[in-house]
């Protein structure tokens, strides 16, 4: 019998059999058979809190929510996918144990408001409005190859704290810019008028404020659509879900990063001052992995494949750098690995492009 210990949200069965046993049973259950539902669940209560915030703003549209394998809205479909593990506190604990990361209450509300912004954008097809395009840019503009934000820019609001970029996620794409701006506008007591009054981003917030006032009594245009990756379609065991997630990291890490590596490691000195890059990456692999894992919250096994790929490509390209620059270039490499890893968290790809 597994050792009994305090488990938040534990049932009588949990206390009888012990957490280790219950954890084993859950991990060996198909996700679609976990009998999860939003109503009455911990995350369900937060969804209704978000609905009350929309009501307080006078908005009648309530974006439908469903349990999925991750946060997100299907492409141009006004509904919100929510990670299934947030519907059960035992599954939340397993998520934290398996990944080393779990959203707290504040982060959950921030993400719900952000996804609600996407849902309103899609539901009212705001992205087609010339005024929206003038404020945020073209919805069809491609995602950047890598996400390198300007932390000092005041053209954008600061909301989601995405580890590698601070609160600069709005800079990723016009759609994300709108969602982040909407989230700041929706947040109770955000004091956005005062906080952003000297920022150019205030124009975007005022646009959202004006637009939402106009939509108070307007029926949503594109209500409905098909959920993406609903738990009803997840017929794999929970333990395989985590294994598949790790495999996706490994597969995504197979993309080439030659151009970025050549930019970081230009051989621009006398041959006698140059050293090979691949052995340097190999020698510092453990420190690089642990440092990135610490700051991103990602599992180390998900970072190793990307670092291994960089070592292999550095060797294949014969990359070298000046010996005197090793320490500074290792810092640049750490930043690159962090950025690419977090790109994967948000897009499912290390090298982000618009699908």
Number of C-alpha atoms within 10 A of each C-alpha: 10 13 11 14 12 11 14 11 14 16 11 9 10 19 15 13 14 19 21 15 16 20 16 13 11 19 18 14 16 18 24 16 15 16 11 17 15 19 12 9 15 15 25 18 14 16 23 13 14 21 20 14 16 20 14 12 16 14 18 16 21 20 24 15 19 19 24 21 18 17 17 22 21 18 15 17 22 30 28 25 23 26 17 23 22 22 22 20 17 21 19 20 20 18 17 14 11 14 16 16 15 18 13 8 12 8 13 18 19 20 21 24 26 26 27 30 29 30 28 27 22 24 21 20 17 17 20 13 11 12 13 21 14 10 18 21 17 16 16 12 11 14 16 13 13 16 21 14 16 12 14 8 14 15 17 27 29 21 19 19 13 15 15 23 18 13 18 26 24 22 23 17 21 22 22 19 26 30 26 31 29 26 28 23 24 23 17 12 8 12 12 18 12 9 11 17 13 10 13 14 18 21 15 22 25 15 18 22 16 11 14 18 14 11 16 15 12 13 12 18 12 16 18 13 12 11 20 20 15 18 24 14 11 16 14 16 18 23 17 16 17 15 12 13 14 17 15 15 22 18 14 18 25 14 14 15 16 15 8 13 19 16 9 16 20 12 18 11 12 9 11 8 13 18 17 17 25 20 13 14 20 15 10 11 16 13 12 24 22 17 15 22 19 13 11 19 16 20 18 18 14 20 23 19 18 25 21 17 17 26 20 15 19 22 15 11 13 13 21 22 21 20 14 11 11 16 10 9 16 17 11 14 20 16 15 20 20 23 21 21 26 22 21 17 15 14 13 15 19 26 21 18 12 11 7
